[in-house]
Amino acid sequence: MTDLAKLPVTVITGFLGSGKTTLIRHLMQNPGGKRLAVVVNEFGDVGVDGEILKSCAIPDCPAENIMELANGCICCTVADDFIPTIQALMALDPRPDHILIETSGLALPKPLLKAFDWPDIRSAVTVDGVIALADAEAVAAGRFAPNVAAVDAQRLADESIDHETPLSEVFEDQISCADIILLTKPDLAGPEGVAKAKEIIAAEAPRPLPVVEVAEGEVDPRVILGLEAAAEDDMDARPSHHDEPHDHDHDDFESIVVDIPELADPAQLVSAIEGLAREHNILRIKGYASVAGKPMRLLVQAVGARVRHQYDRPWNAGEARQGRLVVIAEHDDIRADVIHAALGATAQAAE
């Protein structure tokens, strides 16, 4: 790449818990000879994903190449956050060969693509491609695009009726904007679930899209980097529910941050998270915790009542062993008192 070439950017989108951070970790560790930079857009007040990625930085993607934007959706804070961040990455020496942008799980990708039309970066960067991750088990279960055929039939019959939920609109917009779909966690869905998920995605996609099954984020970088889609010049082929001006906001969702003291047993935390998901419709919980007697930090990732946890790294010398979780739900389902009580009771049981 010469200094005159446009710097390629890959936008990685996908619903909550679809595996975006896992994919980026894999790409960082298997960059295919490229020097990568990463922009992480958090929904919430704590940079969990950015901290996770920085902990596995390598020479081809050092920690200084990983930047976080935690002040809201980057497509809503273009001038204040997004443009300066891209310019800072381009000014690095050596300059990155490729930038990965991990959007919030709640983000609509099309407004972000429009940001690449800003004069300050239009001549310097290009959207190499949009990669949408879809959880095979969740899609097959119809959680985010329920009864697609019936919804489409109703829309055709009466366009004034809105049968979509905010979650399904986010999912559909991400699929519609993508150049390639990565169908994640196929082992949990099984062959029948994978086949059903592919049918749903095909029904939602505005054009034929390649769908690749991916487990644990392991995909050859040649498959998703170097697409040369120039997506910023191809907006009309990427329809959105939110194409009308001023129709982009995240008021349907809310997040809170919960600090939790040291745990005696991770099972207590898992049980509390499962209960919140079932009884209070919590969509997503992610973060980390300290477990008594364990030298390593416990990484926690939950999608609904499905909870995964693993020890990801040792606590650093002088680092406070403080657990911290981001909790995301639709606006009407966020009750801070209930959430703090459930997770706080878990922590207190260890004392």
C-alpha positions in Angstrom: 0.0 0.0 0.0 1.3 3.4 -0.9 0.6 6.7 0.9 -1.7 7.6 -2.0 -3.9 4.5 -1.6 -7.1 4.6 0.3 -6.9 2.8 3.6 -9.3 -0.1 3.7 -11.8 -0.4 6.6 -13.9 -3.4 7.5 -17.1 -2.8 9.5 -17.9 -5.8 11.7 -21.5 -5.7 12.8 -23.9 -8.2 14.4 -26.4 -8.7 17.1 -25.7 -8.9 20.8 -23.4 -11.8 21.6 -23.0 -12.9 18.0 -19.2 -13.2 18.4 -17.7 -10.0 17.0 -15.0 -9.6 19.7 -14.0 -13.3 19.3 -13.7 -12.8 15.5 -11.5 -9.7 16.0 -9.3 -11.5 18.5 -8.8 -14.2 15.9 -7.9 -11.7 13.2 -5.5 -9.9 15.4 -3.7 -13.2 16.0 -3.9 -14.3 12.4 -3.7 -11.0 10.4 -2.6 -12.6 7.1 0.5 -10.4 6.9 -1.4 -7.2 7.5 -0.7 -4.6 10.2 -4.2 -4.1 11.7 -5.8 -1.4 13.8 -9.1 -1.7 15.6 -11.8 0.7 16.6 -14.3 -0.6 19.3 -17.6 1.2 19.7 -19.1 0.4 23.1 -22.7 0.7 24.1 -22.3 1.7 27.7 -19.9 3.4 30.0 -17.1 0.8 30.3 -14.8 -0.4 27.6 -15.1 -4.1 28.2 -14.5 -5.2 24.6 -11.6 -2.8 24.1 -9.9 -4.0 27.3 -10.3 -7.6 26.2 -8.7 -6.9 22.8 -5.9 -4.9 24.3 -5.0 -7.9 26.5 -4.2 -10.0 23.5 -2.4 -7.4 21.4 0.5 -8.6 19.2 3.2 -6.9 17.1 0.9 -6.8 14.0 -1.8 -5.2 16.1 -0.2 -3.5 19.1 -2.2 -1.9 21.9 -1.7 1.6 20.6 -3.6 0.5 17.4 -6.7 -0.4 19.4 -9.0 2.6 20.1 -12.3 2.8 22.0 -15.3 5.0 21.5 -17.5 4.8 24.5 -19.5 8.0 24.1 -22.4 6.6 22.1 -22.9 5.3 18.6 -20.1 6.4 16.3 -22.5 7.3 13.6 -24.1 9.8 15.9 -20.8 11.4 17.1 -19.0 11.6 13.7 -17.3 15.0 14.1 -16.4 14.7 17.8 -15.2 11.1 17.9 -15.2 9.1 14.7 -13.3 11.3 12.3 -10.5 12.2 14.9 -10.1 8.5 15.7 -9.7 7.5 12.0 -7.3 10.4 11.5 -5.2 9.4 14.5 -4.9 5.8 13.3 -3.9 7.0 9.8 -1.2 9.1 11.5 0.4 6.2 13.2 4.0 5.2 12.2 4.0 2.7 10.8 0.5 3.3 9.3 -1.9 0.3 9.6 -2.7 -1.7 6.5 -6.3 -2.3 7.5 -8.7 -1.0 10.1 -11.4 -3.1 11.7 -14.4 -1.4 13.3 -16.4 -3.4 15.8 -19.8 -1.7 16.1 -22.0 -1.9 19.1 -24.4 -4.9 19.0 -27.2 -2.3 18.9 -25.7 -0.3 16.0 -27.3 0.2 12.6 -24.5 -0.1 10.1 -25.8 2.1 7.3 -25.5 5.4 9.1 -21.9 4.5 9.9 -21.2 4.0 6.2 -22.6 7.4 5.5 -19.9 8.8 7.8 -17.2 7.7 5.4 -18.6 10.3 2.9 -17.3 13.1 5.1 -14.9 15.3 3.3 -12.2 14.9 6.0 -11.8 11.2 5.2 -13.6 10.6 1.9 -10.4 10.7 -0.1 -8.3 8.7 2.4 -10.3 5.7 3.4 -12.7 3.2 1.8 -15.1 0.6 3.3 -13.5 -2.6 2.1 -16.6 -4.5 3.3 -19.3 -5.0 5.9 -19.2 -8.3 7.8 -22.4 -9.3 9.6 -22.3 -11.9 12.3 -25.4 -13.9 13.0 -25.9 -16.3 15.9 -27.1 -19.5 14.1 -29.0 -20.8 17.1 -30.8 -17.5 17.8 -31.7 -16.9 14.2 -33.0 -20.4 13.8 -35.2 -19.9 16.9 -36.8 -16.8 15.4 -35.8 -14.5 18.2 -34.7 -11.5 16.1 -36.6 -12.1 12.9 -39.8 -13.9 14.0 -41.9 -15.4 11.2 -40.3 -13.5 8.4 -42.7 -14.7 5.7 -45.8 -13.6 7.7 -44.3 -10.2 8.5 -43.5 -9.6 4.9 -47.0 -10.6 3.8 -48.5 -8.2 6.3 -46.3 -5.4 5.2 -47.3 -5.9 1.6 -50.9 -6.0 2.5 -50.8 -2.8 4.6 -47.7 -0.7 4.7 -49.1 1.6 7.4 -48.9 -1.3 9.9 -45.6 -1.8 11.8 -45.2 -5.4 12.9 -41.5 -5.1 13.6 -39.8 -5.0 17.0 -36.7 -2.9 17.6 -34.6 -6.1 17.8 -35.8 -7.5 14.5 -35.2 -4.2 12.8 -31.6 -4.1 14.0 -31.0 -7.6 12.8 -32.6 -7.0 9.4 -30.6 -3.7 8.9 -27.4 -5.5 9.6 -28.1 -8.3 7.2 -29.2 -5.8 4.5 -26.0 -3.8 4.8 -23.6 -6.8 4.7 -21.3 -8.0 2.0 -20.9 -11.4 3.7 -22.6 -13.2 6.6 -20.7 -15.2 9.2 -23.0 -17.7 10.8 -21.6 -18.2 14.3 -22.0 -21.0 16.9 -23.2 -23.6 14.3 -22.4 -26.3 16.8 -25.1 -25.0 19.2 -27.7 -24.8 16.4 -27.0 -28.2 14.8 -27.4 -29.0 11.1 -31.2 -28.4 11.1 -30.7 -25.1 12.9 -28.0 -23.9 10.6 -30.2 -24.7 7.6 -33.1 -22.8 9.0 -30.9 -19.8 9.9 -29.6 -19.7 6.3 -33.2 -19.7 5.0 -34.2 -16.8 7.3 -31.1 -14.8 6.3 -31.8 -15.5 2.6 -35.3 -14.2 3.1 -34.1 -11.0 4.7 -31.2 -10.3 2.4 -31.9 -7.7 -0.4 -29.6 -9.6 -2.7 -27.8 -13.0 -2.7 -25.1 -13.0 0.0 -22.4 -15.5 0.8 -23.0 -17.2 4.2 -20.0 -18.8 6.0 -20.2 -21.0 9.1 -17.7 -19.9 11.7 -17.0 -21.5 15.1 -15.0 -19.5 17.8 -14.3 -16.7 15.3 -11.9 -18.9 13.3 -12.0 -17.8 9.7 -9.3 -17.3 7.1 -8.7 -13.5 6.9 -8.6 -13.8 3.1 -12.3 -14.6 3.2 -13.4 -11.3 4.8 -10.5 -8.9 4.2 -9.7 -7.5 0.8 -13.3 -7.5 -0.5 -12.8 -4.1 -2.1 -16.6 -3.5 -1.9 -16.3 0.3 -1.6 -19.5 0.1 0.4 -19.7 3.9 0.8 -20.4 4.1 -3.0 -23.0 1.3 -2.9 -25.6 2.7 -0.5 -28.7 2.1 -2.6 -28.1 -1.6 -2.6 -28.2 -1.7 1.2 -31.7 -0.8 2.2 -32.6 0.1 5.8 -35.7 0.5 8.0 -34.1 3.8 9.0 -33.3 5.4 5.7 -35.5 8.5 6.4 -33.6 11.5 7.8 -33.4 11.8 11.6 -34.8 8.3 12.1 -31.7 6.9 13.8 -31.6 6.7 17.6 -31.0 4.1 20.3 -33.8 5.2 22.7 -35.2 1.7 22.6 -32.2 0.4 24.5 -30.4 1.2 27.7 -27.4 0.0 29.6 -26.1 0.2 33.1 -22.8 -0.7 34.7 -22.7 -2.8 37.8 -19.5 -3.2 39.9 -19.4 -6.5 41.8 -17.0 -7.5 44.6 -15.1 -10.8 44.6 -17.1 -14.0 44.1 -16.7 -17.3 45.9 -18.1 -19.4 43.1 -18.8 -18.4 39.4 -21.9 -20.6 39.5 -23.6 -18.0 41.8 -23.1 -15.3 39.1 -24.3 -17.6 36.3 -27.5 -18.3 38.3 -28.1 -14.6 38.9 -27.7 -13.7 35.2 -29.9 -16.6 34.1 -32.6 -15.4 36.5 -32.4 -11.8 35.2 -32.7 -12.9 31.6 -35.7 -15.1 32.3 -37.6 -12.8 34.7 -36.7 -9.3 33.4 -35.9 -9.8 29.7 -32.2 -8.8 30.0 -30.7 -9.1 26.5 -27.0 -9.0 27.2 -24.5 -9.0 30.0 -20.7 -8.8 29.5 -17.7 -8.0 31.6 -15.4 -9.7 34.1 -15.3 -10.7 37.8 -12.8 -11.7 40.4 -13.1 -15.1 42.0 -11.6 -15.8 45.5 -8.5 -17.8 45.4 -8.1 -17.5 41.6 -5.1 -15.5 40.2 -6.9 -15.0 36.8 -9.7 -12.7 35.9 -13.1 -14.3 34.9 -14.4 -13.1 31.6 -18.3 -13.3 31.4 -20.4 -13.2 28.2 -24.1 -13.7 28.4 -26.8 -13.6 25.7 -30.1 -13.9 27.4 -30.0 -16.9 29.7 -27.0 -18.4 27.8 -23.9 -17.7 29.9 -20.3 -18.4 29.0 -17.3 -17.7 31.2 -13.6 -18.4 31.2 -10.5 -17.2 32.8 -8.8 -14.9 30.3 -5.7 -13.4 31.9 -3.9 -12.9 35.3 -4.8 -9.9 37.3 -2.0 -7.3 36.9 0.2 -6.2 39.7 -1.5 -3.4 41.6 -4.7 -3.8 39.7 -7.9 -3.7 41.8 -9.6 -7.1 41.7 -12.9 -5.4 40.9 -15.6 -7.1 38.9 -17.6 -5.0 36.4 -20.5 -5.9 34.2 -22.4 -4.0 31.5 -26.1 -4.9 31.4 -28.1 -4.1 28.3 -31.9 -4.4 27.8 -34.7 -2.6 26.0 -35.6 0.7 27.7 -38.7 -0.5 29.5 -36.9 -3.6 30.9 -34.0 -1.8 32.6 -34.7 -1.7 36.4 -31.4 -0.7 38.1 -32.7 -1.6 41.5 -33.6 -5.2 40.5 -30.4 -5.7 38.5 -28.1 -4.4 41.3 -30.0 -6.4 43.9 -29.6 -9.6 41.9 -25.9 -9.2 41.0 -25.1 -7.6 44.4 -26.6 -10.4 46.3 -24.4 -12.8 44.3 -21.3 -10.9 45.2 -22.3 -10.5 48.9 -22.7 -14.2 49.3 -19.0 -14.6 48.8 -18.1 -12.3 51.7 
